[in-house]
Amino acid sequence: MTVFKIQGGSSLVGELEVPGSKNASLAILSSVLLGRGTTVLHNVPRVSDTLTKARLLTNFGAEVEWREGSLIVDSTDIHPGEAEEETVRSIRTSFYLLGPLLARNGRAELPAPGGCKIGARPVDFHLKGLALLGADVVLEGGVYKARTRGLRGAEIYLDFPSAGATQHLMATATLADGVTVIQNAAVEPEVTALAAFLNRMGARIEGAGTSTITITGVASLEGCEFRVPSDRLQAGTYLAAAAITRGDVTVRGILPDNQTALVNKLREAGARIDEGPDWVRVACDRRLQGIRVKTMPYPGFPTDMQQIMAAVLTLAEGTSVVEETIYESRIGHVAELNRMGARVRVEGRATIIEGVPSLSGSTVEASDLRAGAALVLAGLAAEGTTLVKNVRHIDRGYENFEHTLTALGGRVERIEAAETEEARQHQE
Ligand code: EPU
C-alpha cells in the first residue's frame, strides 16, 4: 500500500500550471476508436485512469504509444475484441467504448463498468440512447452485448444532463445515418472538448456547450491531432488548497470561466480572488466564514469539488451546509475528517459542518478520488502529521500531486508499503 505522509501547518504559496483534463481525456480515449488512422493527443494527464484506458484500447486492436508526453493512438484496425473484465471494472468510462465499437464493427461486448464508489451510477440513459440510435443491447452474465444493423440518427431526450451519456451518445451518433438531436444535454467543458475533438476528426457536431446538441452523421472519421484542455478540477483543488492553508496560489493556463462557481463560493467565504484572461489567484490570510454550497450540473458548483470544499469549510467560523444533489453517497470523506477533529455530520443529502479552529493530524483512508484529495488538503492545514492511506484512489486523477504540493511549500511524501508500519503505529 502507498500512503501520503503530510506534515501540516505550511501555507501553500506560488504559481503552477495543471495538466490536461482527466475526464475530457477519458471521453476522447473512447471516441478515438471512431476514426481510422493515427491520432496524436497532447496534454493527456499521466494518471492511472488514463493509463488504464489507453491500455484497454489495445484489447480492440488499437496501437497505443506514449511519446514525449503525447499519446499516439492508431485505430486503423479495430475489432470487437475481448476486454479484460478487471480493467473494464476499474474505470467508469470503459462503458463509453460500447457505442464507438458498435459504430465501427456492428457489434461490441463489454463487461459492466466500475469507477469511484460514490453512488449507484446506472447506465440507463446510455442504454436508452443507444437503443434509439438503432442498437440492440442486452446484459448477459455481467456483460453488455450490443448489435446493430446500422446506426441511425434519432431524437434523444436525457432525463438528467449526464456528462457521460451526452459524451457517449454524441460520439456514437457521429457515424449514424442522418441527424441526431440530444436534448437536455450536459454543458460541461469536457463535453465541449470532446465535440471539438470529434469535429477535428471530421464529425459534424453543433451546439456542444448548450443543452441542445445536433449531430449530422458522416460516413467516416479520420485520425487527427488535438490538445486536451487543462483540468479544471485539478486547478480547483490547488485553489482550494490555498484557501485551507491560508496561502496564495495562482493557477495559470486555465479558463477562469470554468472556475466561476468555486471562486464565487471561496470569495463568499472570505478568500481573495484575482483573475486574468487565463489565470486565477486565490489568497487567504484569515479564518474563512461558514457558507452554504449546493452541487449542480455545470455551471453550478461541481460535485467533484464538493468533498474538497467540505474539507476547506471544516476550519471556517460558524456552520456550513454542503448539499450533494448529483450522487447519493459521495460522503467517504466525512468520517475521516472527523478523525482529524472536524465536526461534520450527514443529514440526508447534506453535510453539516460546524467549523473548528484547528484540525489535528491522524491516519485516514481515501475512499475515492476526491475524498482522497480532500483529506490531503485537510492534512496540509492540520497540526502535526497526517497519513492518508489508499493513495491509489488519488493517483486516478492527480498527476504528480505530492510534487506539485511540495513545490508550493507543502510537505507531502509518498511512502511505499514497507514503511506503512509507521502508519499502523501512528494509528495506535
Ligand atoms: N446517471 C443516471 N443514469 C445514467 C447516467 C448517469 O442516472 O445512465 C446519473 C448518475 O448516477 C449521477 C448523474 O446522472 O447521479 C450524473 O452522472 P454523469 O453521467 O454526469 O456522471 P459521469 O459521466 O458518470 C462524470 C465524471 C465524474 C463527475 C460527473 C459529474 C468522468 C470520467 N467522470 O461522471 O467525475 O463527477 O461526470 O460531473 O468524466 C471524478 O472526476 O472524480 C468524477 C467522479
Boltz pocket constraint, residues with backbone or C-beta under 6 A from the ligand:
constraints:
  - pocket:
      binder: B
      contacts: [[A, 22], [A, 23], [A, 24], [A, 26], [A, 92], [A, 93], [A, 116], [A, 119], [A, 120], [A, 121], [A, 122], [A, 123], [A, 124], [A, 125], [A, 126], [A, 127], [A, 160], [A, 161], [A, 162], [A, 163], [A, 164], [A, 165], [A, 186], [A, 303], [A, 304], [A, 325], [A, 326], [A, 327], [A, 328], [A, 369], [A, 370], [A, 397]]
      max_distance: 6.0
